[in-house]
Structures are given as C-alpha cells and as structure tokens.
Amino acid sequence: FFIDYPIKMSWDQWVSNNLMCAVDEDGNTLTSAAILGHDGGVWAQSENFPAITEEEVATIIALLDGTKTPSITLGGNKYIVLFSDESLLRGRKDKEGVILSRTQQALVVGIYTEPNVIAPKCQKLVDSLAENLTNMGY
C-alpha cells in the first residue's frame, strides 16, 4: 500500500502521500498524522495534528516498553489504551481513535474519526509506513 517514489521525499511528503491519502473511493482521509522522533521531536505532521509534548511521547515510549497505563495523552487529548505491545498502540476517545507504530527511531501516528475512517484502515496506513521506514533503517 506504500507509495514508492524514485526521488527523495521530505518528511512532510511522507506524511501527506502515505498517511493523509484517501483511504476509500469517497476520498476520506485520516483526521491527522505525524512522524515523531523517540525524543519527542516532530519530523513531520499534517496540518491538524495536535501539538504534542516531549512528556507525552516519553509516556508513549514507556508504554511500548512495557509500562502499564490505562490511557495516554496526545496533544492534550486523552485516549483509552485498547491495545499495546512493543511496537503498536491503539487508543480510543469517543468516535476518535489513534494508532501508533514504533520503528527504530520514530513513531508513526495516525488519528482517525469514525465513521469516515475505521481503525483497520488507519492501522494499514500507519503499519505500512512504519514497515517501510524500518526497512530503510529508521
């Protein structure tokens, strides 16, 4: 599902072309998306991605490393943790959800709103980009 380009893209293009692309024939897209460094730095983000703090990223990394917590905060928005393991986190808040996938150096984040986009479609985009970044050493 990953869009492969023969030229080198900026991180912003990775987000816009691989995460904020249409997920169905109606043209629905994720609500927002980003690629974040493990240190909390923003590599790239979509226009509506919430302002995230280094502390929020540190909490997410700790959760992926095995710390148990019932919720995470992303840009001030609290999500109930539905699932987490060493490389994947799924969270939910009302009709909005978040999928995070960890690579060696980054977190790929997709935020979606149902019914326009459902969790499996968001996860497919996030996982695909994370896998490609992992294969490239990121």
Number of C-alpha atoms within 10 A of each C-alpha: 9 17 11 11 9 5 6 8 11 10 15 15 15 22 24 17 16 19 31 22 15 14 18 11 6 8 9 15 20 23 22 21 29 29 29 21 20 18 15 19 14 18 16 20 25 19 11 11 17 16 10 17 16 15 13 16 22 14 17 25 20 14 22 19 13 12 11 11 13 11 17 20 18 19 13 12 10 13 19 17 20 13 12 21 13 14 17 19 22 19 22 21 14 9 12 17 23 26 26 27 25 28 23 14 14 23 28 28 27 29 26 24 20 13 10 15 21 16 20 10 14 26 23 16 22 28 23 18 24 25 17 15 18 15 11 8 10 15
